[in-house]
Amino acid sequence: MGQIKVTDCEIEGLKVIEPTVHGDERGYFMETYNYNDFKEAGIDVQFVQDNQSSSKKGVLRGLHFQINYPQDKLVRVVSGEVFDVAVDLRKGSKTYGKWFGVLLSAENKKQFFIPKNFAHGFVVLSDSAEFAYKCTDFYHPNDEGGLAWNDPDIGVEWPIPEDMELIISEKDQKWGGIKDLTK
Ligand SMILES: Cc1cn([C@H]2C[C@H](O)[C@@H](COP(=O)(O)OP(=O)(O)O[C@H]3O[C@H](C)C(=O)[C@H](O)[C@H]3O)O2)c(=O)[nH]c1=O
């Protein structure tokens, strides 16, 4: 029995999923993934790896992708709040280079499905955030590509408060722009 509401985004392939939350006097229960529900919604993929990362306020991870082993991702926030961003890098896509962002939080319980060949990243807006996601291919450490989070040619409008200090890894500070990628 379908327990999810799926909303298509302005970039074809990206979907925001809202699970049914079964609340009672103890708290709540929700199915965070159900193959049949997702297949019925047109997301028929096999996840092979689950990840979880914990980040402090202001951490910005991204914009990452795997080159030869691209991953579909289903991402969600278990605690806290992030602004999550996907950038279309699909060869020949009419929205190539376009970005889409969505607020994911423990409160809104939204999930974001990101197909293969999108760059992905997020910035943490809460004091900290636990970020959990499923991938359809394994981690290939030598296969990682990335884009500068602030590439003017992508123009992501990150909702970064004036007084929030960004925390970005050395690696993520070195990525080039989308113009440096071979199309
Ligand atoms: C991604 C990954 C990392 N690691 C190890 C490698 C490093 O020792 C450590 C941190 O890796 P990294 O700095 O690449 O982690 P993030 O910056 O969170 O990278 C992720 O950030 C964005 C948001 C993504 O969507 C990708 O899943 C991924 O690129 O975890 C693993 O062992 N397995 C993995 O699948």
The ligand as an SDF file (V2000), in Angstrom:
LIG
                    3D

 35 37  0  0  0  0  0  0  0  0999 V2000
   31.7680    9.0130    0.1740 C   0  0  0  0  0  0  0  0  0  0  0  0
   32.5240    7.9870    0.9730 C   0  0  0  0  0  0  0  0  0  0  0  0
   33.5830    8.3480    1.7850 C   0  0  0  0  0  0  0  0  0  0  0  0
   34.2510    7.3940    2.4990 N   0  0  0  0  0  0  0  0  0  0  0  0
   35.3610    7.8190    3.3700 C   0  0  0  0  0  0  0  0  0  0  0  0
   36.4750    8.5370    2.6500 C   0  0  0  0  0  0  0  0  0  0  0  0
   37.0050    9.5010    3.6960 C   0  0  0  0  0  0  0  0  0  0  0  0
   37.9250    8.8410    4.5550 O   0  0  0  0  0  0  0  0  0  0  0  0
   35.7670    9.8430    4.5310 C   0  0  0  0  0  0  0  0  0  0  0  0
   35.1420   11.1590    4.1410 C   0  0  0  0  0  0  0  0  0  0  0  0
   34.9760   11.1610    2.7430 O   0  0  0  0  0  0  0  0  0  0  0  0
   34.5290   12.5000    2.0030 P   0  0  0  0  0  0  0  0  0  0  0  0
   35.2980   13.6570    2.5500 O   0  0  0  0  0  0  0  0  0  0  0  0
   34.5930   12.2150    0.5140 O   0  0  0  0  0  0  0  0  0  0  0  0
   33.0120   12.6110    2.4700 O   0  0  0  0  0  0  0  0  0  0  0  0
   31.9400   13.6790    1.9330 P   0  0  0  0  0  0  0  0  0  0  0  0
   32.5780   15.0100    1.7230 O   0  0  0  0  0  0  0  0  0  0  0  0
   30.7760   13.5570    2.8240 O   0  0  0  0  0  0  0  0  0  0  0  0
   31.5660   13.0910    0.5020 O   0  0  0  0  0  0  0  0  0  0  0  0
   30.2330   12.8330    0.1330 C   0  0  0  0  0  0  0  0  0  0  0  0
   29.6330   14.0910   -0.0300 O   0  0  0  0  0  0  0  0  0  0  0  0
   28.5870   14.2450   -0.9460 C   0  0  0  0  0  0  0  0  0  0  0  0
   27.4970   15.0340   -0.2690 C   0  0  0  0  0  0  0  0  0  0  0  0
   28.0940   13.0330   -1.6200 C   0  0  0  0  0  0  0  0  0  0  0  0
   26.9750   13.0040   -2.1340 O   0  0  0  0  0  0  0  0  0  0  0  0
   28.9690   11.8760   -1.7650 C   0  0  0  0  0  0  0  0  0  0  0  0
   28.3320   10.7050   -1.2640 O   0  0  0  0  0  0  0  0  0  0  0  0
   30.2790   12.0010   -1.1180 C   0  0  0  0  0  0  0  0  0  0  0  0
   31.1590   12.6050   -2.0380 O   0  0  0  0  0  0  0  0  0  0  0  0
   34.8380    8.7780    4.2870 O   0  0  0  0  0  0  0  0  0  0  0  0
   33.9240    6.0580    2.4390 C   0  0  0  0  0  0  0  0  0  0  0  0
   34.5580    5.2010    3.0980 O   0  0  0  0  0  0  0  0  0  0  0  0
   32.8890    5.6790    1.6240 N   0  0  0  0  0  0  0  0  0  0  0  0
   32.1580    6.5920    0.8910 C   0  0  0  0  0  0  0  0  0  0  0  0
   31.1910    6.2070    0.1940 O   0  0  0  0  0  0  0  0  0  0  0  0
  1  2  1  0
  2  3  2  0
  2 34  1  0
  3  4  1  0
  4  5  1  0
  4 31  1  0
  5  6  1  0
  5 30  1  0
  6  7  1  0
  7  8  1  0
  7  9  1  0
  9 10  1  0
  9 30  1  0
 10 11  1  0
 11 12  1  0
 12 13  2  0
 12 14  1  0
 12 15  1  0
 15 16  1  0
 16 17  2  0
 16 18  1  0
 16 19  1  0
 19 20  1  0
 20 21  1  0
 20 28  1  0
 21 22  1  0
 22 23  1  0
 22 24  1  0
 24 25  2  0
 24 26  1  0
 26 27  1  0
 26 28  1  0
 28 29  1  0
 31 32  2  0
 31 33  1  0
 33 34  1  0
 34 35  2  0
M  END
$$$$
